[in-house]
Amino acid sequence: MKEKQKKPFKIPHTYVILGIIIVIMAVLTWIVPAGEFDRVVDEASGRTLVVPGSYHEVEGNPVGLFRLLTLVQEAMIDSSGIIFFIFFAYAFVYMQMKCGAFDAAVGAMLRKLHEHKMFIIPLFMLIFGLCGSTFGMTEETFGFIPVFMGIAVALRYDALVGGAMVYVGVITGFASATVNPFTIGVAHTIAELPMFSGLWFRCIVFAVFMCVSMWYVMRYAKKVQKEPRLSIVKDVELSAEGLSEEELMKTEFTVKHKISMLLFLITVILIMFGAIKLGWYINEIAGLFLGMMILVGLIQGYNFSEIAQIFIEACRDIMFGALVCGVAKTILLVMQDGMIIDTFTNAIVGIADTNNKYLSAFMMLITQNLLNFFIPSGSGQAVTSMPIMVPIADMVELPRQVAVLAYQFGDGFSNMIWPTSVATWCGMMKLPMDKWYKFVLPLGGILLALETVFIMIATAINYGPF
């Protein structure tokens, strides 16, 4: 008799992984006691804040099978803003790729840089990092992922390098924020600290974390360039194939291409100006992307029917990544519907309440990292955790600025680890989540160690408001 060959274990589809987490959370709504904090509206900021010490159990609302299925639909509706934003952002980028403007621009850049092409990695990671650090840019970078994946492949790295340039770059900047209004600004308001105070220390933090992240990505890129078989994604189809480096070097950068890339640069500038000065968010930026896509198409000589067809092609290409947002949002809705988020929050924040300020500072860091799984929104985590953390900091004579720093680290860096965030980014890259974890977990360990070091330093120097 022939022996049965064992099938090699295959990591489930991203949607299956998320589905397993969703089901686990639904089961927990039948096991974990339901509860909630009292909340009040802060008159000064207009934000709804948690009342410390007000947690109490309430009547449970376990999530059944049919309710679970309807929550998937509700999650898709709740996520529709970001889903359609992804469609429009990618369509703009896709138009630039379709007409060859990006290939031509990369070719021109390579002709200028010659042997210094490796500096493309730290240069763009720093740009994305500064955007995350200053005005909280995160989802706005989704449209750049396929561009940089293509650039990385052309430079004889792999597509993962390009995705990491965007993902690791912007998340590192967001987590080591300097003047991010959505994290530092909200946390400082709640902690009653001068807005954006303590900037000097956060600038040092930003510089160190960005250098480490850039070193890590460059190290992997050099390894893959030297020995392609060491690529983590060598057996994965990431749809990032494009022209070779030699072909790009020979690609003519025409006047139409230059106009298209000028419009790309203008779009980025308008996004920054609109976000900082005009309060733009998803809807306004999506509208800008749509308008610029049409304009670039017309400049390249496409008629409206052709532009419409290109838009459909772009949406089809990015469908997997866009819909991941809705599937991942189901996790949060299940916990909200089952009223167990505040139960987990109450249990987690309790570990930060110790009699030693160094231990409390460290436990605040761990607490905020854990909370980011349950409350992935930066400002949402601030209004939930900071009203509880500030009194704890006062009790152990820990500077409130340290509590803000712990929140900032925990809310940010774990976005590269928790599946609620990773699923969306991997969806954009069409990358299996296990491949991302193989790449990022060593970096995650390094960053967590650095977070701890800076938290301890901040506690030792009594890091204050100025």
Secondary structure, DSSP 8 states (H G I E B T S, - for coil): -------------HHHHHHHHHHHHHHHTTTS--EE--EEE-TTT--EEE-TT--EE-------HHHHHHHHHHHHHHTHHHHHHHHHHHHHHHHHHHTTHHHHHHHHHHHHHGGGGGGHHHHHHHHHHHHHHHH--SGGGGGGHHHHHHHHHHTTS-HHHHHHHHHHHHHHHHHT-SS-IIIIIHHHHHHT--TT-SHHHHHHHHHHHHHHHHHHHHHHHHHHHH-GGG-TTTT---S-----HHHHHH----HHHHHHHHHHHHHHHHHHHHHHHS---HHHHHHHHHHHHHHHHHHTT--HHHHHHHHHHHHHHHHHHHHHHHHHHHHHHHHHHTT-HHHHHHHHHGGG--S-HHHHHHHHHHHHHHHHHH---HHHHHHHHHHHHHHHHHHTT--HHHHHHHHHHHHHHGGGTSHHHHHHHHHHHT--HHHHHHHHHHHHHHHHHHHHHHHHHHHHTT----
